[in-house]
Amino acid sequence: MAEIDKAKQKVIAEVVRRWIPSEVIPNYLRNLLNLPVERELSAKQKYLLEELDRADKE
């Protein structure tokens, strides 16, 4: 495999960092790898969403 120089590594890292928060990449990887989608929220996620709802109503 060819070596990637430091400048190219930096550019790749920056692009990946920008992609990570995007829903496009997780969806693409999920479809590409045929990963199962979690339909249920964890207890912690439910709690955090409820806290956000409460804070929004105040």
N, C-alpha and C positions, 0 to 999 in steps of 0.2 A: 504494500500500500504506500502511496506517495505521502511524503511528509508535507504538512501544511505549515507555512511560515507564521511567525508571531503576528504579523499584521492581519493576515487572513483569519487566524484564530480569533483575534480581537473583534473583527467585523462579524464573524459567525456568532460569537458570544453575544454581541449587541443585538443582533437580529433575533436570536432565540429569546433573549430577555424581553424584547418587545412582543414576541408572539405568545409568551407564557400567559399573560393576563387575558389574552384574547380567547373567546370561546371557539374560534375557528380551529385552532391547533388541537385542543383536547377532543373536539368532535371529529376532526380528521383522523387523529391517532386511534380514537375509539373505533371508528369505522374501518380503518386500515387493518387494525389488529383484531377486529371482531370481538372487542371487549364487552362484557355485560355492563349494562347501565343500571346504577343503583336507583331504585324507584322510591325507596324509603329514606327519609332523613334520619340521621342519628339523633339520639336524645339531646346531645350537645347542640347540634344544629337547630333543632326545634326550639330549644331554650333560648339560643341567641336570636333567632327570628322573633320570638315572643318579646324579648327584651327590646329589640329594635321597634317593634310595634308599640310597646308601652311608652318608650321614649318619644316616639313620633306623636303620640296622642297628648303628651304633656305640653 
